[in-house]
Amino acid sequence: MCSHLRIFNKGVSFLSEQQHQQQLELVHKITQNLINSSNLNYFKPNNTELHSIISCITPHVTYCVLSDRILQPHSCLAFFHFLRTQHSNISLKPDLKAHLILISRLFEARKFASMKRILNGLVTDLEIRCPVSGIVDLVDEFEPHFVEKLFDMLFRVCSDNRLFEEAIRVYDYAEEKGLVIEERSCFVLLLALKRCGEVDMCLRFFRRMVESDSIEIRVQSLTLVIDGLCRNGEVEKAKGLMDELTSKGMVKPTVFTYNTLLNAYVGRKDEKGFDEILGLMEKERVVYSVATYSILIQWYSSSGNIGEAEKIFEEMRERNMAMDVYVYSSMISWNCRLGNMKRAFALFDEMAQRDIAPNAHTYGALIGGVCKEGQMEAAEILLEEMQSKGLDLNLVIFNTMIDGYCKRGMMDEALKLQEIMEKKGLNADVFTYNILANGLCKLHRVDDALTLFNEMGLKGITGNVATYTSIISGLSKEGRADEAFNLYDEMMKMGLTPDDRVFAALVGSLHKPAILAEEERLIVIRFGHDWDETCMQMDEVLSSVAKATKNFAVDITEVPDFNTMYEGQTGVH
């Protein structure tokens, strides 16, 4: 009897001496076949033997073959894979016991990669139910060191496959039996939970790790949980967790930990929190990394303090830090936003001198900057250069270019670029359509804008406030009040809240003096106000509109702000 089979004898039907002898002979035949084909790394009985072998293989025979110490692990694997590929005979497929015997053989041979592959197949095989509970029932008589390694690896495999409840069951069993799940394996679960957005579960499990006497928390795990909390908007909870573990002496935060919190405070524009983290870094004498400097540049630039950002940039030079494309792109981007195009291009040239290849973000920032300045020829040159370097054009860059053309009144070029964009497989989004509709309306091509609006609906793209505002304003400027009000009603049915420009445009659309008073009353009722209470306030609006009727190219920005006028009254949003 094979040495491992004492574990599996429970529940096996009693065999007659003749049956027992027949099975031993079959085991010997299979074993010899495997030994003879050991150089081929596969099990291949000849056609004569195949039928007789397959028809006689039982789970008990499988256990004996896999447990036979005469066989090398690769021969066991060959037999195992042979059984798994016999789709016509379900009874031949290795069961949970067979998996465990093979895994134990691989463990003894230190074939951990193969061991993990088999375990992964076991966990993901839908035909083998409840692998964790099943394994628990079968491992009691295995050598303790193997059992501990088995459950540690099983924990990782469940985590990798996002079987989080199963992973927790493995951890519970290990904790109950005094087995150790390594901290690195726990990190695998934390990472998987964070990637799936399971931040609460991630924090709860991390708390169990902290409370465990057998797990020494690494700073990588703390930083990962802090990052998850920050991404979930729970920055103060993340900061509190760091303070708690630091005060207990359990872990010492690194520059990566501090950078994570710094970045979160930048996103929240929280100056107090930002300064507090910088203070802690100074107190602990934490050396800034390139990422830290990038975050500082982002902080000062977003605050409009480009001068301080330049000082940080120069400090990086003085420290001979390896400034990468992200640092340069950040500096270029903020200079472009602030209109410092000369400085932006100087930095771009410096990148070339330092052999730092610009990426799509670098070009996108420059294209955005020159488009803002109305320099479409420069934008086209940058676009061509970008393509020549094999950089993919994204939707943001196309939208930026289209917006640049529209602002210069170059609608034909804008519409042509939209066609090019869609031929490249990039579908126009609501922002693309908003840009085009606004550009067309400014050129009094409202019908073309309406065509685009209808095209959006056909493509399943829902308009937003900006979409309706542009077209309502365009219709209003042409005195097409009925169409403008119909769009307003549609907008309200969609649950969109109109802004001041919509209200002003609708008032401006009523340019026929004969019907002005009645339409004025209807507008007030539409907007949810009492007619008698607002008559006096409307006089000012009507006066403005009346002055505009002589030449109805009404600039809606000149019409009084309805939201301001009715501030605090019911029905105004």
C-alpha positions in Angstrom: 0.0 0.0 0.0 1.3 3.4 -0.9 2.6 5.6 1.9 0.1 8.5 1.4 -3.0 6.3 1.1 -3.5 5.9 4.9 -4.9 9.4 4.7 -7.6 8.4 2.2 -8.6 4.9 3.3 -11.5 6.3 5.3 -14.7 5.7 3.3 -13.1 3.5 0.7 -15.1 0.3 0.0 -13.5 -3.0 1.1 -11.9 -4.8 -1.8 -11.6 -8.5 -2.2 -8.1 -10.0 -2.4 -8.5 -10.5 -6.1 -9.7 -7.0 -6.8 -6.9 -5.6 -4.6 -4.4 -7.6 -6.6 -5.8 -6.5 -9.9 -5.6 -2.8 -8.9 -2.0 -3.3 -7.8 -1.1 -4.8 -11.1 -2.8 -1.9 -12.9 -0.9 0.6 -10.7 2.4 -1.2 -11.6 1.5 -1.2 -15.4 0.8 2.6 -15.3 3.9 3.3 -13.3 6.1 1.3 -15.7 4.6 3.1 -18.6 5.3 6.5 -17.0 8.9 5.5 -16.2 9.5 4.3 -19.8 8.2 7.6 -21.2 9.8 9.8 -18.6 12.0 11.5 -21.2 8.8 12.5 -23.1 7.1 14.1 -20.0 3.7 12.6 -21.0 1.7 9.5 -20.4 0.8 7.7 -23.6 -0.2 4.0 -23.4 -0.5 2.2 -26.8 -3.9 1.7 -28.4 -4.2 -1.9 -27.1 -3.6 -0.9 -23.5 -5.5 2.3 -23.6 -9.0 0.9 -23.5 -8.2 -1.7 -20.8 -6.4 0.9 -18.7 -9.1 3.6 -18.9 -11.9 1.2 -18.1 -10.1 0.0 -14.9 -8.8 3.2 -13.4 -10.5 4.0 -10.2 -9.9 6.9 -7.8 -8.0 4.4 -5.6 -5.7 3.5 -8.5 -5.1 7.2 -9.2 -4.1 7.8 -5.5 -1.6 4.9 -5.6 0.0 6.1 -8.8 0.4 9.7 -7.7 1.8 8.5 -4.3 4.4 6.1 -5.7 7.8 7.4 -4.7 9.4 5.6 -7.6 7.9 8.2 -9.9 9.4 11.7 -10.4 7.0 14.7 -9.9 7.0 15.4 -13.7 5.8 11.8 -14.3 3.0 12.3 -11.7 2.1 15.5 -13.5 2.0 13.7 -16.9 -0.5 11.1 -15.5 -2.5 13.8 -13.8 -2.9 15.8 -17.0 -3.8 12.6 -18.9 -6.7 12.0 -16.6 -7.8 15.6 -16.8 -8.0 15.4 -20.6 -10.2 12.4 -20.7 -13.4 14.4 -21.2 -15.5 11.4 -22.3 -15.0 9.8 -18.9 -15.9 12.1 -16.1 -15.1 9.4 -13.5 -11.4 9.6 -14.5 -11.0 13.2 -13.7 -8.8 13.8 -10.6 -10.9 14.6 -7.5 -9.9 16.7 -4.5 -7.9 13.9 -2.9 -5.9 13.3 -6.1 -5.1 17.0 -6.3 -3.8 17.1 -2.7 -1.6 14.0 -3.2 0.0 15.6 -6.3 0.4 18.9 -4.6 2.2 17.2 -1.7 4.5 15.5 -4.1 5.3 18.8 -5.8 5.9 20.4 -2.4 8.4 17.7 -1.4 10.2 18.3 -4.7 10.1 22.1 -4.1 8.2 22.6 -7.4 6.3 25.6 -6.0 5.3 27.1 -9.4 3.7 23.8 -10.5 2.1 23.4 -7.1 0.5 26.8 -7.5 -0.8 26.0 -11.0 -2.5 22.8 -9.8 -3.9 24.6 -6.8 -5.2 27.4 -9.0 -7.0 24.8 -11.2 -8.5 23.2 -8.1 -9.9 26.5 -6.9 -11.3 27.6 -10.2 -12.7 24.1 -11.3 -16.5 24.4 -11.1 -16.8 20.7 -10.8 -15.0 20.5 -7.5 -17.2 22.4 -5.0 -16.1 24.0 -1.7 -12.4 23.4 -2.1 -11.5 25.1 1.2 -13.9 23.1 3.4 -13.0 19.9 1.5 -9.3 20.5 2.0 -9.8 21.1 5.7 -11.4 17.7 6.0 -8.5 15.9 4.3 -5.3 17.5 5.6 -5.2 16.5 9.3 -2.7 13.6 8.8 -0.3 15.5 6.5 3.0 16.8 7.7 2.3 20.2 9.5 4.9 22.2 7.5 3.2 21.1 4.2 -0.2 22.0 5.6 1.0 25.5 6.5 2.5 26.0 3.1 -0.6 24.6 1.4 -2.9 27.0 3.2 -0.6 30.0 2.6 -0.6 29.2 -1.1 -4.3 28.5 -1.2 -4.9 31.9 0.5 -2.9 33.6 -2.3 -4.6 31.6 -5.1 -8.1 32.5 -3.7 -7.0 36.2 -3.5 -5.6 36.2 -7.0 -8.9 34.8 -8.3 -10.9 37.4 -6.3 -12.5 34.7 -4.2 -12.4 36.9 -1.2 -14.8 35.0 1.0 -12.9 31.7 0.4 -9.6 33.5 1.2 -11.0 34.7 4.5 -12.2 31.1 5.3 -8.6 29.9 4.7 -7.3 32.6 7.0 -9.9 31.7 9.6 -8.8 28.0 9.5 -5.1 28.9 9.6 -5.7 31.2 12.6 -7.7 28.5 14.4 -5.1 25.9 13.9 -2.2 28.2 14.7 -0.9 28.2 11.2 0.9 31.3 9.8 -0.3 33.1 6.7 2.7 35.1 5.6 2.5 38.9 5.5 3.4 38.9 1.9 0.4 36.6 1.2 -1.8 39.0 3.1 -0.6 41.8 0.9 -1.8 39.9 -2.1 -5.4 39.9 -0.6 -5.1 43.6 0.3 -4.0 44.5 -3.2 -6.8 42.5 -4.8 -9.4 44.0 -2.5 -8.2 47.5 -3.3 -8.2 46.9 -7.0 -11.8 45.7 -6.8 -12.8 48.8 -4.8 -13.5 46.7 -1.6 -11.9 49.4 0.6 -14.0 48.6 3.7 -13.2 44.9 3.5 -9.5 45.8 2.9 -9.4 47.9 6.0 -11.1 45.2 8.1 -8.7 42.5 7.0 -5.8 44.9 7.7 -7.1 45.4 11.2 -7.0 41.6 11.7 -3.4 41.6 10.5 -2.5 44.3 13.0 -4.2 42.4 15.8 -2.5 39.1 14.9 0.6 38.2 17.0 2.1 36.2 14.2 2.1 38.9 11.4 4.7 41.6 11.3 3.2 44.5 9.4 5.3 45.8 6.6 5.1 49.5 5.5 4.1 48.3 2.0 0.8 47.0 3.4 0.1 50.1 5.4 0.8 52.3 2.4 -1.5 50.2 0.2 -4.4 50.5 2.7 -3.8 54.3 3.0 -3.8 54.6 -0.7 -7.1 52.8 -0.9 -8.7 55.0 1.8 -7.4 58.1 0.1 -8.8 57.1 -3.3 -12.1 56.4 -1.5 -12.1 60.0 -0.1 -11.3 58.9 3.4 -8.1 60.9 3.8 -8.5 61.7 7.5 -9.1 58.0 8.3 -5.9 57.2 6.3 -3.9 59.8 8.2 -5.3 58.5 11.5 -4.3 54.9 10.6 -0.7 56.0 9.9 -0.6 57.9 13.1 -1.9 55.0 15.1 0.6 52.4 13.8 3.4 54.9 14.0 2.7 55.7 17.6 2.6 52.0 18.5 6.0 51.5 16.9 4.6 48.9 14.5 5.7 50.5 11.3 7.7 53.4 10.1 6.2 55.3 7.1 8.4 55.8 4.1 8.4 58.5 1.5 5.9 56.5 -0.5 3.5 56.6 2.4 3.8 60.3 2.8 3.6 60.9 -0.9 0.2 59.0 -0.9 -1.2 61.4 1.7 0.3 64.5 0.1 -1.2 63.6 -3.2 -4.6 63.1 -1.6 -4.4 66.5 0.1 -3.5 68.1 -3.2 -6.6 66.6 -4.7 -8.7 68.1 -1.9 -6.9 71.4 -2.0 -6.4 71.0 1.8 -3.6 73.3 2.7 -3.6 72.4 6.4 -3.3 68.7 5.7 -0.7 69.2 3.1 1.5 71.4 5.4 1.0 68.9 8.2 2.4 66.0 6.1 5.3 68.2 5.0 6.0 69.0 8.6 6.0 65.3 9.5 8.4 64.5 6.7 10.8 67.3 7.9 10.6 66.0 11.5 11.4 62.4 10.4 14.0 63.7 8.0 12.4 61.9 5.1 14.3 62.6 1.8 12.1 63.8 -1.0 11.7 61.5 -4.0 11.1 62.6 -7.6 7.4 61.8 -6.9 7.4 64.1 -3.9 8.8 67.0 -6.0 6.2 66.3 -8.7 3.5 66.6 -6.1 4.9 69.8 -4.8 5.0 71.2 -8.3 1.4 70.2 -8.8 0.4 71.8 -5.5 2.0 75.2 -6.1 1.1 75.3 -9.8 -2.6 74.5 -9.1 -2.6 77.3 -6.5 -1.4 79.7 -9.2 2.1 80.0 -7.6 4.1 79.0 -10.6 7.1 80.9 -9.2 7.3 78.5 -6.2 6.9 75.6 -8.6 9.9 76.8 -10.5 11.9 77.0 -7.3 11.0 73.3 -6.6 12.0 72.5 -10.2 15.4 74.2 -9.7 15.9 72.4 -6.4 15.6 69.2 -8.3 18.3 70.3 -10.6 20.6 71.3 -7.8 20.2 67.8 -6.2 21.0 66.3 -9.6 17.8 64.3 -9.5 16.8 62.3 -12.5 13.9 64.4 -13.7 11.6 62.3 -15.8 9.0 63.0 -18.5 6.3 63.3 -15.8 8.0 66.1 -14.0 8.6 68.0 -17.3 5.1 67.4 -18.5 3.7 68.7 -15.3 5.7 71.9 -15.5 4.9 72.3 -19.2 1.2 71.7 -18.5 0.9 74.3 -15.8 2.8 76.9 -17.8 0.5 76.3 -20.7 -2.6 76.7 -18.5 -1.2 80.0 -17.3 -0.4 81.2 -20.8 3.4 81.0 -20.3 4.0 79.4 -23.7 7.5 80.7 -24.1 8.6 79.0 -20.9 6.6 75.8 -21.8 8.5 75.5 -25.1 11.8 76.2 -23.4 11.1 73.3 -21.1 10.1 71.2 -24.1 13.4 72.0 -25.8 15.2 71.1 -22.6 13.6 67.7 -22.6 15.2 67.0 -26.1 18.6 68.2 -24.8 18.3 65.7 -21.9 17.1 62.9 -24.2 13.8 62.7 -22.4 11.1 61.6 -24.9 7.9 63.6 -24.6 4.7 61.5 -24.2 1.1 62.1 -25.2 0.4 64.2 -22.1 3.4 66.5 -23.0 2.1 67.1 -26.5 -1.5 67.4 -25.3 -0.5 70.2 -22.9 1.4 72.1 -25.6 -1.5 71.6 -28.1 -3.9 72.9 -25.5 -1.7 75.9 -24.9 -1.3 77.0 -28.5 -5.0 76.4 -29.2 -5.9 78.6 -26.3 -3.7 81.3 -28.0 -5.4 80.7 -31.3 -2.3 79.4 -32.9 -3.8 76.5 -34.9 -0.9 76.3 -37.3 1.4 75.6 -34.4 -1.1 73.0 -33.0 -1.1 71.2 -36.4 2.7 71.1 -36.4 2.7 69.5 -32.9 0.0 67.1 -34.0 2.1 65.9 -37.0 5.2 65.6 -34.9 3.3 63.6 -32.3 2.1 61.2 -35.0 5.6 60.9 -36.6 6.9 59.7 -33.2 4.2 56.9 -33.0 2.3 58.5 -30.2 -1.4 57.7 -30.2 -3.8 60.6 -30.4 -6.5 60.4 -27.8 -10.0 61.9 -27.5 -8.8 64.7 -25.3 -6.3 65.9 -27.9 -8.8 65.7 -30.7 -11.4 67.7 -28.6 -8.7 70.3 -27.8 -7.9 70.8 -31.5 -11.6 70.9 -32.5 -12.2 73.5 -29.8 -9.3 75.5 -31.1 -10.8 75.5 -34.6 -14.2 76.4 -33.4 -13.0 79.4 -31.4 -11.3 80.7 -34.5 -14.5 80.2 -36.5 -12.9 77.4 -38.6 -15.9 75.1 -38.5 -15.1 73.2 -41.7 -11.7 72.2 -40.3 -13.3 71.3 -36.9 -15.9 69.0 -38.6 -13.2 67.5 -40.8 -11.1 66.7 -37.8 -14.1 65.0 -36.2 -14.4 62.7 -39.3 -10.6 61.9 -39.1 -11.0 61.1 -35.3 -13.9 58.7 -35.9 -12.0 57.0 -38.8 -9.3 56.3 -36.2 -11.8 54.5 -34.1 -12.3 57.3 -31.5 -16.0 58.1 -31.1 -17.1 61.6 -30.4 -18.4 62.1 -26.9 -20.7 64.7 -25.4 -17.8 67.1 -25.0 -17.0 66.9 -28.8 -20.6 67.6 -29.7 -20.9 70.5 -27.2 -17.8 72.1 -28.7 -19.1 71.7 -32.3 -22.7 72.8 -31.4 -21.4 75.9 -29.6 -19.1 76.8 -32.5 -21.9 76.4 -35.1 -24.4 78.5 -33.1 -21.9 81.3 -32.8 -21.7 81.4 -36.6 -25.5 81.4 -36.8 -25.5 77.8 -38.2 -28.2 76.7 -35.7 -29.8 74.2 -38.1 -26.4 72.5 -38.4 -26.1 72.4 -34.6 -29.6 70.9 -34.4 -28.5 68.2 -36.9 -25.6 67.4 -34.6 -27.9 67.3 -31.6 -30.2 64.8 -33.4 -27.1 62.8 -34.3 -26.2 62.6 -30.7 -29.5 61.0 -29.9 -29.2 58.4 -32.6 -25.8 57.4 -31.2 -27.1 57.1 -27.7 -25.2 60.1 -26.4 -27.2 62.1 -23.8 -26.8 65.8 -23.9 -25.9 67.7 -20.8 -26.6 71.3 -19.5 -23.9 72.7 -21.8 -25.4 71.0 -24.9 -28.9 72.5 -24.3 -27.5 75.9 -23.3 -25.6 76.2 -26.6 -28.5 75.3 -28.8 -31.2 77.2 -26.8 -28.9 80.3 -26.9 -28.5 79.8 -30.7 -32.2 79.5 -31.3 -32.9 82.5 -29.1 -30.5 84.7 -31.0 -32.5 83.9 -34.2 -35.8 84.7 -32.5 -36.9 81.0 -32.7 -38.6 81.2 -29.3 -41.0 78.2 -29.7 -38.1 75.8 -30.5 -36.0 77.3 -27.7 -38.8 76.7 -25.2 -39.4 73.2 -26.5 -35.8 72.4 -25.8 -36.1 74.0 -22.4 -39.0 71.7 -21.6 -37.1 68.7 -22.8 -34.2 69.7 -20.7 -36.4 69.9 -17.6 -37.9 66.5 -18.3 -34.4 65.0 -18.3 -33.8 66.4 -14.8 -31.1 68.9 -16.0 -30.9 72.2 -14.1 -30.7 75.2 -16.4 -28.2 77.9 -15.6 -28.5 81.7 -15.9 -27.5 81.7 -19.5 -30.6 79.6 -20.4 -33.0 81.9 -18.6 -31.4 85.0 -20.2 -31.5 83.5 -23.6 -35.1 82.6 -23.3 -36.1 86.2 -22.3 -33.9 87.5 -25.2 -35.8 85.2 -27.7 -39.0 87.3 -27.2 -38.1 90.1 -29.5 -41.5 90.8 -30.9 -42.9 93.8 -28.9 -46.6 92.9 -29.6 -46.4 89.6 -27.7 -43.6 90.6 -25.3 -45.8 91.2 -22.2 -47.7 88.0 -22.4 -44.6 85.9 -23.1 -42.9 87.7 -20.2 -45.6 86.5 -17.9 -45.3 82.9 -19.2 -41.6 82.9 -18.6 -42.0 83.9 -15.0 -44.6 81.2 -14.5 -42.4 78.6 -16.2 -39.6 79.5 -13.8 -41.8 79.0 -10.8 -42.3 82.6 -9.6 -45.3 84.7 -8.7 -46.2 87.2 -11.4 -47.2 90.0 -9.1 -44.1 89.8 -7.0 -41.8 89.9 -10.0 -43.3 92.5 -12.2 -41.0 95.2 -10.9 -37.9 93.0 -11.3 -38.9 92.0 -14.9 -39.0 95.7 -16.0 -35.2 95.8 -15.9 -34.9 92.7 -18.0 -37.5 93.9 -20.5 -35.7 97.2 -20.9 -32.5 95.4 -21.7 -34.2 93.1 -24.2 -36.2 96.0 -25.8 -32.9 97.8 -26.5 -31.6 94.7 -28.2 -34.6 94.3 -30.6 -33.3 96.8 -33.1 -30.4 94.5 -33.9 -31.1 91.1 -32.4 -27.6 89.7 -32.1 -28.1 89.5 -28.4 -25.1 88.6 -26.4 -26.6 86.5 -23.6 -23.9 87.5 -21.2 -25.3 91.1 -21.3 -28.8 90.0 -20.1 -29.3 90.2 -16.3 -28.6 87.1 -14.3 -31.9 85.5 -13.6 -30.6 83.2 -10.8 -29.1 86.2 -9.0 -32.3 88.2 -9.5 -34.5 85.4 -8.0 -31.9 84.2 -5.4 -33.5 82.6 -2.4 -37.0 82.2 -4.0 -38.7 78.9 -4.4 -38.2 77.1 -7.7 -34.8 78.5 -8.6 -31.9 76.0 -8.8 
